[in-house]
């Protein structure tokens, strides 16, 4: 796969990526390398990665607990303290090796440590390959509220090696697939059709095309002032559902993709009521999502706390919930408003 050039950094793929990484390390004068992993990537991905790394620099490994529940400032504080104890300085390099929690949190840690050190993202999940590791967003959650604390900061490069996907269970693959579906509905319907019909899926091509789309959007709008908001399709309601399931003791946590898939169904319903998105395509989306992810149980009594979480969505403006909605596939509107009644109807549409 060809390298994709983002605004200030390249996205390299597969074997060539390691060649580019090792060349980069030779050409730059870093004092040390810190590699951030979680328990899972330490066991499953680190042994593969370290064999491909060619450098005489001092390497320090920092390991954190896995999961969205640990994507917070307390974890950042722990990483900053360890880096300080191990002698990290402004010429140190941080390599993030993991899923979206690692790349988001690691990028934030790097961009704020000693007012900013360089970092390189190596995503190991499908979700992080097509979304979290590309685009310059870093950050952590504030309680159950997603990505409330963070900065825009670009890595020096991103390495996408699909071989890491072999370490994932099917549920994590499905989670990442939701972001590819998002790109399909908003920019290239072929992606959605391939996944929906499951016809000769080429995951490598799906990843590359997804990164292309995200990079095109981010290059035009790096700070989410306009076009980049399209990447939030399915995420407004989806994030509220994800946060609710994360916080509710009687609920099993959802993956990010499972929640965003629910959000796309609900926001397709809103699109039909506000922008006349075709009825048959709402049914197509709901059927495809249920076929891929199963039907997640949301009870009528869950709707009120989900609605309460919508108020805190970081995309809101002046307290008003904003949505990306569809006129049709590949034809979207930004910053749409919906009444509380319609939002509740959309969640009930998914439930029933």
LUMMARPA-302503 format. One record per residue (C-alpha): x, y, z. Coordinates in steps of 0.5 Angstrom, whole numbers, padded with zeros to 4 digits. Layout:
// residues N
<r><xx>X</xx><yy>Y</yy><zz>Z</zz></r>
...
END
This chain:
// residues 352
<r><xx>0000</xx><yy>0000</yy><zz>0000</zz></r>
<r><xx>0002</xx><yy>0007</yy><zz>-0002</zz></r>
<r><xx>0004</xx><yy>0012</yy><zz>0004</zz></r>
<r><xx>-0001</xx><yy>0017</yy><zz>0005</zz></r>
<r><xx>0002</xx><yy>0024</yy><zz>0007</zz></r>
<r><xx>-0002</xx><yy>0028</yy><zz>0012</zz></r>
<r><xx>-0001</xx><yy>0035</yy><zz>0014</zz></r>
<r><xx>0006</xx><yy>0034</yy><zz>0017</zz></r>
<r><xx>0007</xx><yy>0027</yy><zz>0018</zz></r>
<r><xx>0006</xx><yy>0021</yy><zz>0014</zz></r>
<r><xx>0002</xx><yy>0014</yy><zz>0015</zz></r>
<r><xx>0006</xx><yy>0008</yy><zz>0013</zz></r>
<r><xx>0004</xx><yy>0001</yy><zz>0012</zz></r>
<r><xx>0006</xx><yy>-0006</yy><zz>0013</zz></r>
<r><xx>0014</xx><yy>-0008</yy><zz>0012</zz></r>
<r><xx>0015</xx><yy>-0001</yy><zz>0009</zz></r>
<r><xx>0013</xx><yy>0002</yy><zz>0015</zz></r>
<r><xx>0019</xx><yy>-0001</yy><zz>0019</zz></r>
<r><xx>0024</xx><yy>0001</yy><zz>0014</zz></r>
<r><xx>0022</xx><yy>0008</yy><zz>0015</zz></r>
<r><xx>0021</xx><yy>0008</yy><zz>0022</zz></r>
<r><xx>0028</xx><yy>0006</yy><zz>0023</zz></r>
<r><xx>0031</xx><yy>0011</yy><zz>0018</zz></r>
<r><xx>0027</xx><yy>0016</yy><zz>0021</zz></r>
<r><xx>0031</xx><yy>0014</yy><zz>0028</zz></r>
<r><xx>0038</xx><yy>0014</yy><zz>0025</zz></r>
<r><xx>0036</xx><yy>0021</yy><zz>0022</zz></r>
<r><xx>0034</xx><yy>0024</yy><zz>0028</zz></r>
<r><xx>0038</xx><yy>0026</yy><zz>0035</zz></r>
<r><xx>0033</xx><yy>0023</yy><zz>0040</zz></r>
<r><xx>0036</xx><yy>0022</yy><zz>0047</zz></r>
<r><xx>0032</xx><yy>0016</yy><zz>0049</zz></r>
<r><xx>0025</xx><yy>0012</yy><zz>0047</zz></r>
<r><xx>0019</xx><yy>0011</yy><zz>0051</zz></r>
<r><xx>0014</xx><yy>0005</yy><zz>0049</zz></r>
<r><xx>0007</xx><yy>0006</yy><zz>0052</zz></r>
<r><xx>0003</xx><yy>-0001</yy><zz>0052</zz></r>
<r><xx>-0002</xx><yy>-0004</yy><zz>0056</zz></r>
<r><xx>-0002</xx><yy>-0011</yy><zz>0058</zz></r>
<r><xx>-0005</xx><yy>-0014</yy><zz>0052</zz></r>
<r><xx>-0001</xx><yy>-0010</yy><zz>0047</zz></r>
<r><xx>0005</xx><yy>-0012</yy><zz>0051</zz></r>
<r><xx>0004</xx><yy>-0019</yy><zz>0051</zz></r>
<r><xx>0001</xx><yy>-0020</yy><zz>0044</zz></r>
<r><xx>0004</xx><yy>-0014</yy><zz>0040</zz></r>
<r><xx>0011</xx><yy>-0012</yy><zz>0043</zz></r>
<r><xx>0015</xx><yy>-0018</yy><zz>0042</zz></r>
<r><xx>0013</xx><yy>-0017</yy><zz>0034</zz></r>
<r><xx>0015</xx><yy>-0010</yy><zz>0034</zz></r>
<r><xx>0021</xx><yy>-0010</yy><zz>0038</zz></r>
<r><xx>0024</xx><yy>-0015</yy><zz>0033</zz></r>
<r><xx>0023</xx><yy>-0010</yy><zz>0028</zz></r>
<r><xx>0026</xx><yy>-0004</yy><zz>0031</zz></r>
<r><xx>0033</xx><yy>-0002</yy><zz>0030</zz></r>
<r><xx>0036</xx><yy>0003</yy><zz>0034</zz></r>
<r><xx>0042</xx><yy>0004</yy><zz>0039</zz></r>
<r><xx>0038</xx><yy>0008</yy><zz>0043</zz></r>
<r><xx>0036</xx><yy>0007</yy><zz>0050</zz></r>
<r><xx>0029</xx><yy>0004</yy><zz>0050</zz></r>
<r><xx>0024</xx><yy>0004</yy><zz>0056</zz></r>
<r><xx>0018</xx><yy>0001</yy><zz>0057</zz></r>
<r><xx>0011</xx><yy>0004</yy><zz>0060</zz></r>
<r><xx>0006</xx><yy>-0001</yy><zz>0061</zz></r>
<r><xx>-0001</xx><yy>0001</yy><zz>0063</zz></r>
<r><xx>-0008</xx><yy>-0003</yy><zz>0065</zz></r>
<r><xx>-0012</xx><yy>-0004</yy><zz>0059</zz></r>
<r><xx>-0019</xx><yy>-0001</yy><zz>0057</zz></r>
<r><xx>-0023</xx><yy>0006</yy><zz>0056</zz></r>
<r><xx>-0024</xx><yy>0006</yy><zz>0064</zz></r>
<r><xx>-0017</xx><yy>0008</yy><zz>0065</zz></r>
<r><xx>-0017</xx><yy>0013</yy><zz>0059</zz></r>
<r><xx>-0016</xx><yy>0019</yy><zz>0064</zz></r>
<r><xx>-0012</xx><yy>0024</yy><zz>0068</zz></r>
<r><xx>-0010</xx><yy>0019</yy><zz>0073</zz></r>
<r><xx>-0007</xx><yy>0015</yy><zz>0068</zz></r>
<r><xx>-0003</xx><yy>0020</yy><zz>0065</zz></r>
<r><xx>0000</xx><yy>0023</yy><zz>0072</zz></r>
<r><xx>0002</xx><yy>0016</yy><zz>0073</zz></r>
<r><xx>0006</xx><yy>0016</yy><zz>0066</zz></r>
<r><xx>0009</xx><yy>0023</yy><zz>0067</zz></r>
<r><xx>0011</xx><yy>0021</yy><zz>0073</zz></r>
<r><xx>0015</xx><yy>0014</yy><zz>0071</zz></r>
<r><xx>0018</xx><yy>0018</yy><zz>0065</zz></r>
<r><xx>0021</xx><yy>0023</yy><zz>0070</zz></r>
<r><xx>0023</xx><yy>0018</yy><zz>0074</zz></r>
<r><xx>0027</xx><yy>0014</yy><zz>0068</zz></r>
<r><xx>0030</xx><yy>0021</yy><zz>0066</zz></r>
<r><xx>0026</xx><yy>0023</yy><zz>0060</zz></r>
<r><xx>0028</xx><yy>0030</yy><zz>0057</zz></r>
<r><xx>0025</xx><yy>0034</yy><zz>0051</zz></r>
<r><xx>0029</xx><yy>0030</yy><zz>0046</zz></r>
<r><xx>0026</xx><yy>0023</yy><zz>0048</zz></r>
<r><xx>0021</xx><yy>0020</yy><zz>0043</zz></r>
<r><xx>0015</xx><yy>0017</yy><zz>0046</zz></r>
<r><xx>0012</xx><yy>0011</yy><zz>0041</zz></r>
<r><xx>0005</xx><yy>0009</yy><zz>0043</zz></r>
<r><xx>0003</xx><yy>0001</yy><zz>0041</zz></r>
<r><xx>-0004</xx><yy>0000</yy><zz>0042</zz></r>
<r><xx>-0011</xx><yy>0001</yy><zz>0041</zz></r>
<r><xx>-0015</xx><yy>0008</yy><zz>0041</zz></r>
<r><xx>-0014</xx><yy>0009</yy><zz>0049</zz></r>
<r><xx>-0006</xx><yy>0008</yy><zz>0048</zz></r>
<r><xx>-0006</xx><yy>0013</yy><zz>0042</zz></r>
<r><xx>-0010</xx><yy>0018</yy><zz>0045</zz></r>
<r><xx>-0007</xx><yy>0018</yy><zz>0052</zz></r>
<r><xx>0000</xx><yy>0017</yy><zz>0049</zz></r>
<r><xx>-0001</xx><yy>0023</yy><zz>0044</zz></r>
<r><xx>-0004</xx><yy>0027</yy><zz>0050</zz></r>
<r><xx>0002</xx><yy>0025</yy><zz>0055</zz></r>
<r><xx>0007</xx><yy>0027</yy><zz>0050</zz></r>
<r><xx>0004</xx><yy>0033</yy><zz>0047</zz></r>
<r><xx>0004</xx><yy>0036</yy><zz>0054</zz></r>
<r><xx>0010</xx><yy>0033</yy><zz>0058</zz></r>
<r><xx>0016</xx><yy>0038</yy><zz>0058</zz></r>
<r><xx>0011</xx><yy>0043</yy><zz>0054</zz></r>
<r><xx>0011</xx><yy>0037</yy><zz>0048</zz></r>
<r><xx>0016</xx><yy>0032</yy><zz>0046</zz></r>
<r><xx>0015</xx><yy>0028</yy><zz>0039</zz></r>
<r><xx>0011</xx><yy>0022</yy><zz>0039</zz></r>
<r><xx>0010</xx><yy>0016</yy><zz>0034</zz></r>
<r><xx>0003</xx><yy>0012</yy><zz>0033</zz></r>
<r><xx>0003</xx><yy>0005</yy><zz>0032</zz></r>
<r><xx>-0004</xx><yy>0003</yy><zz>0032</zz></r>
<r><xx>-0006</xx><yy>-0005</yy><zz>0034</zz></r>
<r><xx>-0013</xx><yy>-0005</yy><zz>0033</zz></r>
<r><xx>-0018</xx><yy>-0004</yy><zz>0027</zz></r>
<r><xx>-0021</xx><yy>0002</yy><zz>0030</zz></r>
<r><xx>-0015</xx><yy>0006</yy><zz>0032</zz></r>
<r><xx>-0012</xx><yy>0004</yy><zz>0025</zz></r>
<r><xx>-0018</xx><yy>0008</yy><zz>0021</zz></r>
<r><xx>-0019</xx><yy>0013</yy><zz>0026</zz></r>
<r><xx>-0016</xx><yy>0014</yy><zz>0033</zz></r>
<r><xx>-0009</xx><yy>0014</yy><zz>0031</zz></r>
<r><xx>-0010</xx><yy>0019</yy><zz>0025</zz></r>
<r><xx>-0012</xx><yy>0026</yy><zz>0025</zz></r>
<r><xx>-0008</xx><yy>0030</yy><zz>0031</zz></r>
<r><xx>-0013</xx><yy>0029</yy><zz>0036</zz></r>
<r><xx>-0011</xx><yy>0027</yy><zz>0043</zz></r>
<r><xx>-0014</xx><yy>0027</yy><zz>0050</zz></r>
<r><xx>-0017</xx><yy>0023</yy><zz>0055</zz></r>
<r><xx>-0024</xx><yy>0022</yy><zz>0058</zz></r>
<r><xx>-0027</xx><yy>0026</yy><zz>0064</zz></r>
<r><xx>-0031</xx><yy>0021</yy><zz>0068</zz></r>
<r><xx>-0035</xx><yy>0018</yy><zz>0063</zz></r>
<r><xx>-0035</xx><yy>0024</yy><zz>0059</zz></r>
<r><xx>-0031</xx><yy>0022</yy><zz>0053</zz></r>
<r><xx>-0025</xx><yy>0026</yy><zz>0050</zz></r>
<r><xx>-0027</xx><yy>0032</yy><zz>0055</zz></r>
<r><xx>-0019</xx><yy>0034</yy><zz>0056</zz></r>
<r><xx>-0014</xx><yy>0034</yy><zz>0050</zz></r>
<r><xx>-0010</xx><yy>0038</yy><zz>0045</zz></r>
<r><xx>-0009</xx><yy>0037</yy><zz>0038</zz></r>
<r><xx>-0002</xx><yy>0035</yy><zz>0036</zz></r>
<r><xx>0001</xx><yy>0031</yy><zz>0030</zz></r>
<r><xx>0005</xx><yy>0025</yy><zz>0031</zz></r>
<r><xx>0012</xx><yy>0025</yy><zz>0027</zz></r>
<r><xx>0009</xx><yy>0019</yy><zz>0023</zz></r>
<r><xx>0004</xx><yy>0013</yy><zz>0024</zz></r>
<r><xx>0005</xx><yy>0006</yy><zz>0022</zz></r>
<r><xx>-0001</xx><yy>0002</yy><zz>0020</zz></r>
<r><xx>0001</xx><yy>-0006</yy><zz>0020</zz></r>
<r><xx>-0005</xx><yy>-0010</yy><zz>0019</zz></r>
<r><xx>-0001</xx><yy>-0016</yy><zz>0022</zz></r>
<r><xx>-0003</xx><yy>-0014</yy><zz>0029</zz></r>
<r><xx>-0010</xx><yy>-0015</yy><zz>0027</zz></r>
<r><xx>-0009</xx><yy>-0023</yy><zz>0028</zz></r>
<r><xx>-0008</xx><yy>-0021</yy><zz>0035</zz></r>
<r><xx>-0016</xx><yy>-0019</yy><zz>0036</zz></r>
<r><xx>-0022</xx><yy>-0022</yy><zz>0038</zz></r>
<r><xx>-0028</xx><yy>-0022</yy><zz>0033</zz></r>
<r><xx>-0031</xx><yy>-0017</yy><zz>0037</zz></r>
<r><xx>-0026</xx><yy>-0012</yy><zz>0037</zz></r>
<r><xx>-0026</xx><yy>-0013</yy><zz>0029</zz></r>
<r><xx>-0033</xx><yy>-0011</yy><zz>0029</zz></r>
<r><xx>-0032</xx><yy>-0005</yy><zz>0033</zz></r>
<r><xx>-0027</xx><yy>-0002</yy><zz>0028</zz></r>
<r><xx>-0031</xx><yy>-0004</yy><zz>0022</zz></r>
<r><xx>-0036</xx><yy>0001</yy><zz>0025</zz></r>
<r><xx>-0032</xx><yy>0007</yy><zz>0023</zz></r>
<r><xx>-0031</xx><yy>0004</yy><zz>0016</zz></r>
<r><xx>-0038</xx><yy>0004</yy><zz>0016</zz></r>
<r><xx>-0038</xx><yy>0011</yy><zz>0018</zz></r>
<r><xx>-0034</xx><yy>0013</yy><zz>0012</zz></r>
<r><xx>-0038</xx><yy>0009</yy><zz>0007</zz></r>
<r><xx>-0044</xx><yy>0013</yy><zz>0009</zz></r>
<r><xx>-0041</xx><yy>0020</yy><zz>0009</zz></r>
<r><xx>-0036</xx><yy>0019</yy><zz>0003</zz></r>
<r><xx>-0036</xx><yy>0012</yy><zz>-0001</zz></r>
<r><xx>-0042</xx><yy>0008</yy><zz>0000</zz></r>
<r><xx>-0038</xx><yy>0002</yy><zz>-0003</zz></r>
<r><xx>-0035</xx><yy>0001</yy><zz>0004</zz></r>
<r><xx>-0041</xx><yy>0000</yy><zz>0007</zz></r>
<r><xx>-0044</xx><yy>-0004</yy><zz>0001</zz></r>
<r><xx>-0038</xx><yy>-0009</yy><zz>0002</zz></r>
<r><xx>-0039</xx><yy>-0010</yy><zz>0009</zz></r>
<r><xx>-0046</xx><yy>-0010</yy><zz>0009</zz></r>
<r><xx>-0046</xx><yy>-0015</yy><zz>0003</zz></r>
<r><xx>-0040</xx><yy>-0019</yy><zz>0006</zz></r>
<r><xx>-0037</xx><yy>-0019</yy><zz>-0001</zz></r>
<r><xx>-0030</xx><yy>-0021</yy><zz>-0002</zz></r>
<r><xx>-0028</xx><yy>-0017</yy><zz>0004</zz></r>
<r><xx>-0021</xx><yy>-0014</yy><zz>0003</zz></r>
<r><xx>-0019</xx><yy>-0011</yy><zz>0010</zz></r>
<r><xx>-0013</xx><yy>-0008</yy><zz>0008</zz></r>
<r><xx>-0016</xx><yy>-0004</yy><zz>0002</zz></r>
<r><xx>-0022</xx><yy>-0002</yy><zz>0007</zz></r>
<r><xx>-0016</xx><yy>0001</yy><zz>0012</zz></r>
<r><xx>-0013</xx><yy>0004</yy><zz>0007</zz></r>
<r><xx>-0019</xx><yy>0008</yy><zz>0004</zz></r>
<r><xx>-0021</xx><yy>0010</yy><zz>0011</zz></r>
<r><xx>-0015</xx><yy>0013</yy><zz>0012</zz></r>
<r><xx>-0015</xx><yy>0017</yy><zz>0005</zz></r>
<r><xx>-0022</xx><yy>0019</yy><zz>0007</zz></r>
<r><xx>-0020</xx><yy>0021</yy><zz>0014</zz></r>
<r><xx>-0014</xx><yy>0025</yy><zz>0012</zz></r>
<r><xx>-0017</xx><yy>0029</yy><zz>0006</zz></r>
<r><xx>-0022</xx><yy>0031</yy><zz>0011</zz></r>
<r><xx>-0017</xx><yy>0033</yy><zz>0017</zz></r>
<r><xx>-0013</xx><yy>0036</yy><zz>0012</zz></r>
<r><xx>-0018</xx><yy>0041</yy><zz>0010</zz></r>
<r><xx>-0020</xx><yy>0042</yy><zz>0017</zz></r>
<r><xx>-0015</xx><yy>0040</yy><zz>0022</zz></r>
<r><xx>-0019</xx><yy>0044</yy><zz>0028</zz></r>
<r><xx>-0026</xx><yy>0041</yy><zz>0027</zz></r>
<r><xx>-0029</xx><yy>0048</yy><zz>0025</zz></r>
<r><xx>-0033</xx><yy>0046</yy><zz>0019</zz></r>
<r><xx>-0032</xx><yy>0040</yy><zz>0015</zz></r>
<r><xx>-0029</xx><yy>0035</yy><zz>0020</zz></r>
<r><xx>-0035</xx><yy>0035</yy><zz>0024</zz></r>
<r><xx>-0037</xx><yy>0030</yy><zz>0019</zz></r>
<r><xx>-0033</xx><yy>0025</yy><zz>0022</zz></r>
<r><xx>-0038</xx><yy>0025</yy><zz>0028</zz></r>
<r><xx>-0043</xx><yy>0022</yy><zz>0024</zz></r>
<r><xx>-0047</xx><yy>0017</yy><zz>0029</zz></r>
<r><xx>-0042</xx><yy>0019</yy><zz>0035</zz></r>
<r><xx>-0047</xx><yy>0024</yy><zz>0038</zz></r>
<r><xx>-0052</xx><yy>0019</yy><zz>0041</zz></r>
<r><xx>-0047</xx><yy>0014</yy><zz>0040</zz></r>
<r><xx>-0042</xx><yy>0017</yy><zz>0045</zz></r>
<r><xx>-0048</xx><yy>0018</yy><zz>0050</zz></r>
<r><xx>-0050</xx><yy>0011</yy><zz>0049</zz></r>
<r><xx>-0042</xx><yy>0009</yy><zz>0050</zz></r>
<r><xx>-0042</xx><yy>0013</yy><zz>0057</zz></r>
<r><xx>-0048</xx><yy>0011</yy><zz>0060</zz></r>
<r><xx>-0046</xx><yy>0003</yy><zz>0059</zz></r>
<r><xx>-0039</xx><yy>0005</yy><zz>0062</zz></r>
<r><xx>-0042</xx><yy>0008</yy><zz>0068</zz></r>
<r><xx>-0048</xx><yy>0004</yy><zz>0069</zz></r>
<r><xx>-0047</xx><yy>-0002</yy><zz>0074</zz></r>
<r><xx>-0052</xx><yy>-0006</yy><zz>0071</zz></r>
<r><xx>-0050</xx><yy>-0006</yy><zz>0064</zz></r>
<r><xx>-0044</xx><yy>-0009</yy><zz>0060</zz></r>
<r><xx>-0039</xx><yy>-0004</yy><zz>0057</zz></r>
<r><xx>-0040</xx><yy>-0003</yy><zz>0050</zz></r>
<r><xx>-0034</xx><yy>-0003</yy><zz>0045</zz></r>
<r><xx>-0034</xx><yy>0004</yy><zz>0042</zz></r>
<r><xx>-0036</xx><yy>0001</yy><zz>0035</zz></r>
<r><xx>-0042</xx><yy>-0002</yy><zz>0038</zz></r>
<r><xx>-0044</xx><yy>0005</yy><zz>0041</zz></r>
<r><xx>-0043</xx><yy>0008</yy><zz>0034</zz></r>
<r><xx>-0047</xx><yy>0003</yy><zz>0030</zz></r>
<r><xx>-0053</xx><yy>0005</yy><zz>0035</zz></r>
<r><xx>-0052</xx><yy>0012</yy><zz>0034</zz></r>
<r><xx>-0052</xx><yy>0011</yy><zz>0026</zz></r>
<r><xx>-0058</xx><yy>0008</yy><zz>0027</zz></r>
<r><xx>-0061</xx><yy>0013</yy><zz>0031</zz></r>
<r><xx>-0058</xx><yy>0019</yy><zz>0027</zz></r>
<r><xx>-0061</xx><yy>0016</yy><zz>0021</zz></r>
<r><xx>-0068</xx><yy>0016</yy><zz>0024</zz></r>
<r><xx>-0067</xx><yy>0024</yy><zz>0025</zz></r>
<r><xx>-0064</xx><yy>0025</yy><zz>0018</zz></r>
<r><xx>-0071</xx><yy>0022</yy><zz>0015</zz></r>
<r><xx>-0075</xx><yy>0026</yy><zz>0020</zz></r>
<r><xx>-0071</xx><yy>0033</yy><zz>0019</zz></r>
<r><xx>-0068</xx><yy>0032</yy><zz>0012</zz></r>
<r><xx>-0072</xx><yy>0027</yy><zz>0008</zz></r>
<r><xx>-0067</xx><yy>0021</yy><zz>0008</zz></r>
<r><xx>-0070</xx><yy>0016</yy><zz>0004</zz></r>
<r><xx>-0074</xx><yy>0011</yy><zz>0009</zz></r>
<r><xx>-0072</xx><yy>0005</yy><zz>0005</zz></r>
<r><xx>-0064</xx><yy>0007</yy><zz>0007</zz></r>
<r><xx>-0066</xx><yy>0007</yy><zz>0014</zz></r>
<r><xx>-0069</xx><yy>0000</yy><zz>0014</zz></r>
<r><xx>-0062</xx><yy>-0002</yy><zz>0011</zz></r>
<r><xx>-0058</xx><yy>0001</yy><zz>0016</zz></r>
<r><xx>-0062</xx><yy>-0002</yy><zz>0022</zz></r>
<r><xx>-0062</xx><yy>-0009</yy><zz>0019</zz></r>
<r><xx>-0054</xx><yy>-0008</yy><zz>0017</zz></r>
<r><xx>-0052</xx><yy>-0006</yy><zz>0024</zz></r>
<r><xx>-0057</xx><yy>-0011</yy><zz>0027</zz></r>
<r><xx>-0054</xx><yy>-0017</yy><zz>0023</zz></r>
<r><xx>-0047</xx><yy>-0015</yy><zz>0024</zz></r>
<r><xx>-0047</xx><yy>-0013</yy><zz>0032</zz></r>
<r><xx>-0053</xx><yy>-0016</yy><zz>0034</zz></r>
<r><xx>-0059</xx><yy>-0012</yy><zz>0038</zz></r>
<r><xx>-0056</xx><yy>-0009</yy><zz>0044</zz></r>
<r><xx>-0061</xx><yy>-0008</yy><zz>0050</zz></r>
<r><xx>-0063</xx><yy>-0001</yy><zz>0051</zz></r>
<r><xx>-0069</xx><yy>-0001</yy><zz>0056</zz></r>
<r><xx>-0074</xx><yy>0005</yy><zz>0056</zz></r>
<r><xx>-0072</xx><yy>0007</yy><zz>0063</zz></r>
<r><xx>-0065</xx><yy>0008</yy><zz>0060</zz></r>
<r><xx>-0067</xx><yy>0014</yy><zz>0055</zz></r>
<r><xx>-0067</xx><yy>0019</yy><zz>0061</zz></r>
<r><xx>-0060</xx><yy>0018</yy><zz>0063</zz></r>
<r><xx>-0057</xx><yy>0017</yy><zz>0056</zz></r>
<r><xx>-0061</xx><yy>0024</yy><zz>0054</zz></r>
<r><xx>-0057</xx><yy>0027</yy><zz>0060</zz></r>
<r><xx>-0051</xx><yy>0025</yy><zz>0058</zz></r>
<r><xx>-0052</xx><yy>0028</yy><zz>0051</zz></r>
<r><xx>-0052</xx><yy>0035</yy><zz>0054</zz></r>
<r><xx>-0045</xx><yy>0034</yy><zz>0056</zz></r>
<r><xx>-0043</xx><yy>0032</yy><zz>0049</zz></r>
<r><xx>-0036</xx><yy>0036</yy><zz>0047</zz></r>
<r><xx>-0039</xx><yy>0038</yy><zz>0040</zz></r>
<r><xx>-0045</xx><yy>0042</yy><zz>0043</zz></r>
<r><xx>-0046</xx><yy>0049</yy><zz>0042</zz></r>
<r><xx>-0049</xx><yy>0054</yy><zz>0047</zz></r>
<r><xx>-0052</xx><yy>0048</yy><zz>0050</zz></r>
<r><xx>-0055</xx><yy>0046</yy><zz>0044</zz></r>
<r><xx>-0054</xx><yy>0039</yy><zz>0041</zz></r>
<r><xx>-0051</xx><yy>0038</yy><zz>0034</zz></r>
<r><xx>-0051</xx><yy>0033</yy><zz>0029</zz></r>
<r><xx>-0049</xx><yy>0031</yy><zz>0023</zz></r>
<r><xx>-0055</xx><yy>0028</yy><zz>0019</zz></r>
<r><xx>-0055</xx><yy>0025</yy><zz>0012</zz></r>
<r><xx>-0059</xx><yy>0028</yy><zz>0006</zz></r>
<r><xx>-0057</xx><yy>0021</yy><zz>0002</zz></r>
<r><xx>-0051</xx><yy>0017</yy><zz>0002</zz></r>
<r><xx>-0045</xx><yy>0021</yy><zz>0001</zz></r>
<r><xx>-0049</xx><yy>0027</yy><zz>0002</zz></r>
<r><xx>-0049</xx><yy>0030</yy><zz>0009</zz></r>
<r><xx>-0051</xx><yy>0037</yy><zz>0013</zz></r>
<r><xx>-0047</xx><yy>0039</yy><zz>0019</zz></r>
<r><xx>-0049</xx><yy>0042</yy><zz>0025</zz></r>
<r><xx>-0056</xx><yy>0040</yy><zz>0025</zz></r>
<r><xx>-0061</xx><yy>0041</yy><zz>0031</zz></r>
<r><xx>-0066</xx><yy>0036</yy><zz>0033</zz></r>
<r><xx>-0072</xx><yy>0037</yy><zz>0038</zz></r>
<r><xx>-0071</xx><yy>0033</yy><zz>0045</zz></r>
<r><xx>-0078</xx><yy>0029</yy><zz>0042</zz></r>
<r><xx>-0074</xx><yy>0027</yy><zz>0036</zz></r>
<r><xx>-0068</xx><yy>0025</yy><zz>0039</zz></r>
<r><xx>-0072</xx><yy>0020</yy><zz>0044</zz></r>
<r><xx>-0076</xx><yy>0018</yy><zz>0038</zz></r>
<r><xx>-0070</xx><yy>0016</yy><zz>0035</zz></r>
<r><xx>-0067</xx><yy>0012</yy><zz>0041</zz></r>
<r><xx>-0074</xx><yy>0008</yy><zz>0041</zz></r>
<r><xx>-0073</xx><yy>0007</yy><zz>0033</zz></r>
<r><xx>-0067</xx><yy>0003</yy><zz>0035</zz></r>
<r><xx>-0070</xx><yy>-0001</yy><zz>0041</zz></r>
<r><xx>-0077</xx><yy>-0003</yy><zz>0037</zz></r>
END
